[in-house]
Amino acid sequence: MYVFPTPQPEPAGLPGIRHATLAAVPHGLQRIAIWRQSLAAGAATPPHRHDCEEVVLCSAGRGTLEIDGEKHAFGPGSTLVIPPDVPHQIVNSGDEAVELLAVFSTAFVDARWPDGASIALPWQA
């Protein structure tokens, strides 16, 4: 199949995070994954890393990318570029939801804690 309905983000099993996988392994892909996420005010991703490149586009809200010991503010129209194996965290620092579209250079995203232990992502179960 070549055309799929676009799912809306749903509660993801992580506090304040809503998630939808738009394209990945279940769609027959091997080299790319696309996620849509919404982080509620005050919510954050866990500190984590991936063994692939990640590009995140922000369409609404304000946040902070914490990476390499630095904090980088972002908002609508920002593009976050995250290299492989670099621990990072995305934090909603505003009063409204942060709306994100994330693109990964692999279809199965292997998320790990900064110490290398695997994170079981609820939407990849």
C-alpha positions as CSV (number, residue, x, y, z in Angstrom):
1,M,0.0,0.0,0.0
2,Y,1.3,3.5,-0.8
3,V,-1.3,5.8,0.8
4,F,-2.0,5.6,4.6
5,P,-4.3,7.7,6.7
6,T,-2.4,10.3,8.9
7,P,-3.0,9.4,12.5
8,Q,-3.5,12.1,15.1
9,P,-1.1,12.0,18.2
10,E,-2.5,10.0,21.1
11,P,-1.3,9.6,24.7
12,A,2.0,7.8,24.4
13,G,2.6,6.3,27.8
14,L,5.1,9.0,28.7
15,P,3.8,12.0,30.8
16,G,2.6,14.9,28.7
17,I,3.6,13.4,25.4
18,R,1.2,12.5,22.6
19,H,2.6,10.5,19.6
20,A,1.7,9.3,16.2
21,T,4.0,7.3,13.9
22,L,3.4,8.6,10.4
23,A,5.8,6.4,8.5
24,A,8.2,3.6,9.7
25,V,8.6,-0.2,9.7
26,P,4.8,-1.0,9.7
27,H,4.6,1.0,6.5
28,G,7.3,-1.1,4.8
29,L,10.2,1.3,5.4
30,Q,13.7,0.4,6.4
31,R,15.7,3.7,6.1
32,I,13.4,6.4,7.5
33,A,10.8,7.1,10.2
34,I,8.6,10.1,10.7
35,W,6.9,10.8,14.0
36,R,4.5,13.5,15.0
37,Q,4.5,14.5,18.7
38,S,2.9,17.0,21.0
39,L,4.5,17.9,24.3
40,A,2.1,19.5,26.8
41,A,3.1,22.6,28.7
42,G,5.9,21.6,31.1
43,A,6.4,18.2,29.6
44,A,9.7,16.8,28.3
45,T,11.1,13.8,26.5
46,P,13.3,11.7,28.7
47,P,17.0,12.3,28.3
48,H,17.9,9.9,25.5
49,R,20.0,9.2,22.4
50,H,19.6,7.3,19.1
51,D,22.0,5.6,16.8
52,C,20.7,7.6,13.9
53,E,20.4,11.1,12.7
54,E,17.3,13.1,13.8
55,V,15.7,16.2,12.4
56,V,12.8,17.9,14.3
57,L,10.6,20.6,12.9
58,C,8.6,22.8,15.4
59,S,5.3,24.1,14.1
60,A,3.9,25.5,17.4
61,G,4.9,26.3,21.0
62,R,8.2,27.1,22.6
63,G,10.8,24.7,23.9
64,T,14.4,24.0,24.7
65,L,16.7,21.4,23.2
66,E,19.2,20.3,25.8
67,I,22.2,18.8,24.1
68,D,26.0,18.7,24.7
69,G,25.6,20.5,28.1
70,E,23.9,23.5,26.4
71,K,20.3,24.7,26.2
72,H,19.0,25.9,22.8
73,A,15.7,27.7,22.7
74,F,13.4,27.0,19.7
75,G,9.9,27.9,18.5
76,P,7.6,27.8,15.5
77,G,9.6,27.6,12.3
78,S,12.7,26.1,14.0
79,T,14.6,23.0,12.8
80,L,16.5,21.0,15.3
81,V,19.3,18.8,13.9
82,I,20.5,16.1,16.3
83,P,23.5,13.9,15.4
84,P,23.6,10.2,16.1
85,D,24.5,9.0,19.6
86,V,24.4,12.4,21.2
87,P,22.3,12.5,24.5
88,H,19.5,15.1,24.2
89,Q,16.2,16.1,25.7
90,I,13.4,18.3,24.3
91,V,11.6,20.3,27.0
92,N,8.4,22.4,26.5
93,S,9.3,25.7,28.2
94,G,6.1,27.5,27.2
95,D,2.5,27.7,28.2
96,E,1.1,25.9,25.2
97,A,1.7,22.5,23.6
98,V,4.9,22.1,21.5
99,E,4.0,20.5,18.1
100,L,6.9,18.6,16.5
101,L,7.5,16.5,13.4
102,A,10.6,14.3,13.8
103,V,12.4,12.5,10.9
104,F,14.9,9.7,11.6
105,S,17.5,8.2,9.3
106,T,16.2,4.7,10.2
107,A,12.8,3.1,10.2
108,F,13.3,1.4,13.6
109,V,14.4,4.0,16.1
110,D,16.5,2.5,18.8
111,A,16.1,4.9,21.8
112,R,18.5,4.6,24.7
113,W,19.1,6.3,28.0
114,P,22.3,8.4,28.0
115,D,24.1,5.4,29.7
116,G,23.2,3.2,26.8
117,A,20.4,1.2,28.4
118,S,17.5,0.5,26.0
119,I,14.2,2.5,26.3
120,A,11.1,0.6,25.4
121,L,9.1,3.1,23.4
122,P,5.4,2.4,24.0
123,W,4.5,3.0,20.3
124,Q,7.1,0.5,19.1
125,A,5.8,-2.4,21.2
